Amino acid sequence: MRKYKPCFFEKKMKIECPPFLFLMCLFINKEDMELDRKDIKRYILIAKAIDADICDYDNYDIEQAFARNQKRITAYSWKQKYLNNALRIAAILLLPFILSTGFLSYLYINRLQEDKYISYLEVVSAPGIVTQMELPDKSKVWLNAGSSLRYPSRFTGDERTVYLSGEGYFEVQSDRLHPFYVSVNEKMKVKAHGTKFNVNAYSDEMWVETTLETGKVDVLIHKQSVLLKPNEQAYYSKSDQKLLIRTVNVEEKTAWKDGRLVFRNTSLDEVIKRLSRRYNVDIVMHRKTDIDYKCRASFSTESVTQILDYLKLVAPIDWKIAETEQLKDSSYPRQRIDIWLK
């Protein structure tokens, strides 16, 4: 860079003025210098900074900078190549997991959709009728008169649960992975292990009976579990909430499903209740004594009047069929029989 003589501004302001500002200085007179000294000094300082940048640009090695940038680009390309290969390998390794996860997710979602559309069925056995049915798992059920069973159209999940009101006899298909439950109420369940058993749980009774014929059952009540053996019965009292295990005559408790009435040392009051359900009649007992008479007999095709005549041989009773009157809706009430115990 050639040398030049200090201009007026350099002498006046005591600063160096770059050569390319020399022309600008020629157009500024002394009056402007006196009036705008501060502004002119600021312009010269800015121009000097620009001149320094221009000098740095003249000294910059473009070819060396290009080579340095090309080296960086090449290194980045290799890193990117290794990264892409690693991602491909990771994708291949994770593919089976992703597919299996997706498949399981599909099964889970599909399972939820299936469960969402499961319907519940309810079978009601009319008074005086014994109803036989088959559940979705091929288990068989007999419902006594005035009983009902609620169950799903198909069993899903880990359990097979049905809801009983009244009396039912069950022949359950064995499935250890999917235990079978008979829910009597919110507090009591019966868990079956591929077995035959009877549950008597009429709402108008003060007790619930679970009688085991074959296999094993667990009676679950109040967080308590009792395992029954064949010919045993779990007798639960609703009044004092106590559970009693006793040995019983299974035929007496289960013969109803075959259309038979079997009494083995059965109280007269219990006989009357079972006759009322079997023949769909209202039987009213009028007592003059507190003696508890017992009955031992078996009936199958006899009429209710024939059975009442037989009971005259067991206890001093008289009976009479009450006259019924037609109701306002043209229907007739249930037949009523009055019994007087002398």
Phi and psi in degrees as a GROMACS rama.xvg file:
@    title "Ramachandran Plot"
@    xaxis  label "Phi"
@    yaxis  label "Psi"
@TYPE xy
-74.7483  155.872  ARG-2
-86.0678  153.286  LYS-3
-142.059  162.999  TYR-4
-82.404  142.854  LYS-5
-58.0796  135.479  PRO-6
-85.0077  -178.429  CYS-7
-60.0199  -41.8153  PHE-8
-68.452  -36.5226  PHE-9
-65.7479  -40.0936  GLU-10
-69.9009  -40.0347  LYS-11
-72.8023  -43.2674  LYS-12
-100.162  -5.27398  MET-13
59.3838  45.5256  LYS-14
-134.544  159.344  ILE-15
-83.9366  138.851  GLU-16
-112.902  117.517  CYS-17
-58.2426  152.808  PRO-18
-58.9885  -39.1907  PRO-19
-73.2239  -6.53467  PHE-20
-94.2475  -0.307746  LEU-21
-62.3774  -40.6003  PHE-22
-63.3618  -38.1102  LEU-23
-64.5885  -34.3547  MET-24
-68.0944  -29.0239  CYS-25
-66.7835  -26.9309  LEU-26
-88.7752  1.11631  PHE-27
-110.287  123.437  ILE-28
-92.5129  176.916  ASN-29
-65.5144  -36.1073  LYS-30
-61.1022  -44.6856  GLU-31
-62.2084  -34.1289  ASP-32
-64.001  -42.6192  MET-33
-70.4448  -37.4771  GLU-34
-78.1662  -37.5758  LEU-35
-122.597  42.7216  ASP-36
-56.6095  -46.882  ARG-37
-64.8974  -42.8877  LYS-38
-65.0906  -43.6016  ASP-39
-65.2433  -39.4469  ILE-40
-62.2882  -40.4115  LYS-41
-64.3927  -41.2153  ARG-42
-61.5629  -41.3573  TYR-43
-66.0146  -40.0783  ILE-44
-61.9135  -41.6403  LEU-45
-63.0591  -44.026  ILE-46
-64.0593  -36.8591  ALA-47
-63.5167  -40.1488  LYS-48
-64.4679  -39.9849  ALA-49
-64.4944  -39.9159  ILE-50
-62.6841  -35.6384  ASP-51
-66.769  -37.6607  ALA-52
-66.1428  -37.977  ASP-53
-65.3398  -40.2392  ILE-54
-63.1067  -39.6196  CYS-55
-64.0974  -36.9757  ASP-56
-65.3415  -37.9183  TYR-57
-63.3693  -33.6547  ASP-58
-87.1795  -0.41194  ASN-59
-80.4526  131.284  TYR-60
-90.3755  101.011  ASP-61
-67.3472  -43.352  ILE-62
-62.9394  -40.7815  GLU-63
-65.2768  -40.7246  GLN-64
-63.8631  -40.3794  ALA-65
-63.0525  -42.6489  PHE-66
-63.7918  -39.9612  ALA-67
-65.0255  -42.513  ARG-68
-66.6471  -37.8904  ASN-69
-63.2804  -37.1157  GLN-70
-64.9068  -40.6321  LYS-71
-64.8962  -41.8383  ARG-72
-62.3217  -42.0894  ILE-73
-63.6742  -43.9314  THR-74
-62.6724  -40.5149  ALA-75
-65.1101  -37.5829  TYR-76
-63.1781  -41.2933  SER-77
-65.6895  -42.2436  TRP-78
-61.3792  -42.9516  LYS-79
-63.8625  -38.2978  GLN-80
-64.2696  -46.4408  LYS-81
-61.702  -40.5925  TYR-82
-63.1259  -43.4391  LEU-83
-63.1566  -41.7991  ASN-84
-63.5202  -41.7015  ASN-85
-63.1223  -39.7297  ALA-86
-65.3877  -38.7389  LEU-87
-63.7988  -44.1115  ARG-88
-63.1644  -43.1438  ILE-89
-62.5058  -39.0464  ALA-90
-64.4535  -40.4963  ALA-91
-64.7671  -41.9386  ILE-92
-68.5391  -35.0832  LEU-93
-84.7772  -12.055  LEU-94
-58.5486  -47.5331  LEU-95
-59.7145  -39.4293  PRO-96
-64.544  -42.0764  PHE-97
-64.695  -42.7583  ILE-98
-64.4195  -43.9287  LEU-99
-65.4028  -40.2012  SER-100
-62.7251  -43.253  THR-101
-63.0535  -39.3056  GLY-102
-65.8904  -44.7335  PHE-103
-64.8511  -37.9417  LEU-104
-62.4751  -40.4025  SER-105
-62.3012  -43.7304  TYR-106
-62.9272  -40.6903  LEU-107
-65.7525  -45.6437  TYR-108
-64.5535  -41.503  ILE-109
-63.7241  -37.0859  ASN-110
-63.9195  -41.9956  ARG-111
-63.0936  -40.638  LEU-112
-65.4431  -38.0549  GLN-113
-64.8743  -46.5226  GLU-114
-61.6992  -31.9088  ASP-115
-63.9484  -32.8309  LYS-116
-102.455  13.7393  TYR-117
-72.933  130.046  ILE-118
-105.41  155.559  SER-119
-108.611  138.029  TYR-120
-110.871  151.536  LEU-121
-134.593  124.815  GLU-122
-107.391  127.716  VAL-123
-116.146  127.049  VAL-124
-93.4837  119.814  SER-125
-65.4322  156.349  ALA-126
-56.6941  134.106  PRO-127
82.4755  4.37327  GLY-128
-124.454  139.528  ILE-129
-104.652  126.032  VAL-130
-111.892  130.473  THR-131
-108.805  140.517  GLN-132
-149.009  168.135  MET-133
-126.944  134.257  GLU-134
-85  167.706  LEU-135
-58.3668  -25.071  PRO-136
-92.6749  12.6607  ASP-137
76.6091  5.0812  LYS-138
-69.7466  147.999  SER-139
-108.228  144.777  LYS-140
-136.647  138.241  VAL-141
-114.526  130.304  TRP-142
-109.187  128.326  LEU-143
-76.4186  169.656  ASN-144
-56.7942  136.541  ALA-145
72.4897  22.1496  GLY-146
-112.978  164.277  SER-147
-146.588  152.773  SER-148
-135.673  129.064  LEU-149
-111.668  131.205  ARG-150
-153.761  157.653  TYR-151
-76.547  156.488  PRO-152
-65.478  -24.8618  SER-153
-153.948  146.823  ARG-154
-85.2178  129.188  PHE-155
-129.971  167.437  THR-156
80.3181  -162.262  GLY-157
-91.002  -9.45143  ASP-158
-129.735  155.203  GLU-159
-115.187  107.14  ARG-160
-120.195  132.101  THR-161
-124.436  160.089  VAL-162
-122.699  118.743  TYR-163
-108.978  137.595  LEU-164
-128.923  119.449  SER-165
105.538  -136.603  GLY-166
-125.962  136.459  GLU-167
-144.958  145.499  GLY-168
-111.46  132.381  TYR-169
-122.938  133.845  PHE-170
-115.87  101.523  GLU-171
-97.354  133.554  VAL-172
-72.4746  133.411  GLN-173
-73.1347  133.958  SER-174
-159.069  98.2407  ASP-175
-64.1367  -30.2668  ARG-176
-77.6487  -19.3804  LEU-177
-133.429  81.7415  HIS-178
-61.7225  152.771  PRO-179
-103.393  129.409  PHE-180
-122.774  137.537  TYR-181
-109.933  112.325  VAL-182
-91.2679  119.892  SER-183
-91.0583  -43.689  VAL-184
-156.665  -170.656  ASN-185
-66.1084  -22.2751  GLU-186
-102.324  -18.6641  LYS-187
-129.532  134.254  MET-188
-137.344  156.129  LYS-189
-121.12  122.787  VAL-190
-102.544  121.577  LYS-191
-103.484  149.138  ALA-192
-121.752  61.0961  HIS-193
62.5567  75.3705  GLY-194
-153.947  177.023  THR-195
-120.854  125.976  LYS-196
-155.68  165.538  PHE-197
-125.633  136.285  ASN-198
-123.31  122.451  VAL-199
-112.442  108.104  ASN-200
-140.947  52.2978  ALA-201
-66.3865  138.955  TYR-202
-68.5053  -24.2403  SER-203
-87.3045  1.94374  ASP-204
-96.9348  154.37  GLU-205
-94.6122  17.1256  MET-206
-151.363  164.894  TRP-207
-130.442  128.57  VAL-208
-114.428  132.818  GLU-209
-122.187  115.097  THR-210
-115.344  127.845  THR-211
-100.348  127.846  LEU-212
-94.1633  -55.167  GLU-213
-139.457  158.994  THR-214
84.6126  -145.374  GLY-215
-141.716  144.674  LYS-216
-139.12  148.892  VAL-217
-109.364  127.482  ASP-218
-95.907  116.725  VAL-219
-107.669  120.24  LEU-220
-153.398  131.816  ILE-221
51.9963  46.3687  HIS-222
61.5465  16.8904  LYS-223
-111.299  139.787  GLN-224
-122.801  127.499  SER-225
-123.815  126.313  VAL-226
-92.41  125.644  LEU-227
-97.8074  149.261  LEU-228
-107.715  161.624  LYS-229
-53.5663  140.764  PRO-230
73.4226  11.3089  ASN-231
-105.089  154.31  GLU-232
-132.607  137.411  GLN-233
-98.6351  114.555  ALA-234
-106.846  114.524  TYR-235
-109.771  123.36  TYR-236
-91.0975  123.351  SER-237
-71.9997  -28.152  LYS-238
-71.5672  -52.5431  SER-239
-102.186  2.21663  ASP-240
54.6498  43.9017  GLN-241
-112.734  147.319  LYS-242
-113.067  126.6  LEU-243
-120.394  131.386  LEU-244
-103.237  127.632  ILE-245
-146.556  158.923  ARG-246
-90.2313  134.199  THR-247
-134.258  170.099  VAL-248
-86.3111  108.312  ASN-249
-63.7546  -36.4369  VAL-250
-59.4881  -39.3331  GLU-251
-62.7866  -35.1259  GLU-252
-85.8417  -18.1818  LYS-253
-120.627  -4.92545  THR-254
-64.0046  -21.7819  ALA-255
-58.66  -31.8065  TRP-256
-67.3158  -20.5778  LYS-257
-98.8707  11.2388  ASP-258
80.8066  19.841  GLY-259
-118.198  151.296  ARG-260
-113.522  119.366  LEU-261
-120.231  123.814  VAL-262
-118.655  125.788  PHE-263
-127.139  98.2547  ARG-264
55.628  44.7268  ASN-265
-94.0608  138.262  THR-266
-65.2263  154.252  SER-267
-62.6209  -36.963  LEU-268
-63.5912  -40.9939  ASP-269
-67.4409  -38.0134  GLU-270
-60.6331  -44.1918  VAL-271
-62.0544  -41.9233  ILE-272
-61.6065  -44.4234  LYS-273
-70.1659  -34.5757  ARG-274
-64.9837  -38.6455  LEU-275
-62.6024  -41.9274  SER-276
-71.7745  -42.3514  ARG-277
-64.342  -41.4384  ARG-278
-106.657  4.41728  TYR-279
55.619  51.537  ASN-280
-131.4  154.734  VAL-281
-92.7615  116.749  ASP-282
-111.567  120.291  ILE-283
-110.854  124.314  VAL-284
-95.7059  130.078  MET-285
-113.57  109.137  HIS-286
-97.8114  140.199  ARG-287
-116.585  -1.52214  LYS-288
-144.2  155.492  THR-289
-99.2845  10.2796  ASP-290
-65.7605  132.588  ILE-291
-96.1791  99.4943  ASP-292
-82.2666  142.904  TYR-293
-110.157  152.022  LYS-294
-129.292  139.348  CYS-295
-133.416  109.466  ARG-296
-167.803  168.155  ALA-297
-135.178  136.977  SER-298
-134.359  149.008  PHE-299
-136.871  -58.6203  SER-300
-106.526  0.182044  THR-301
-69.6094  151.624  GLU-302
-82.488  167.284  SER-303
-65.6206  -34.4746  VAL-304
-68.704  -36.7475  THR-305
-64.4981  -38.5537  GLN-306
-69.0983  -38.7299  ILE-307
-64.2487  -37.1872  LEU-308
-64.1156  -36.054  ASP-309
-66.2007  -37.917  TYR-310
-64.8495  -21.8455  LEU-311
-62.1592  -25.0563  LYS-312
-78.4003  -18.0904  LEU-313
-95.1546  -40.041  VAL-314
-140.241  153.049  ALA-315
-75.1621  85.9583  PRO-316
-126.573  157.273  ILE-317
-127.709  150.217  ASP-318
-140.955  157.46  TRP-319
-153.545  137.756  LYS-320
-84.2023  123.146  ILE-321
-75.6727  146.523  ALA-322
-74.765  139.515  GLU-323
-111.325  142.987  THR-324
-112.184  145.781  GLU-325
-67.1774  136.624  GLN-326
-80.2648  171.657  LEU-327
-63.4986  -28.345  LYS-328
-88.2501  16.3232  ASP-329
72.5288  6.85931  SER-330
-94.6925  172.497  SER-331
-120.235  141.641  TYR-332
-71.7843  170.341  PRO-333
-63.2551  147.597  ARG-334
-64.0599  141.991  GLN-335
-120.451  137.524  ARG-336
-124.979  126.743  ILE-337
-99.6493  133.529  ASP-338
-121.41  131.947  ILE-339
-112.665  119.411  TRP-340
-96.7335  115.589  LEU-341
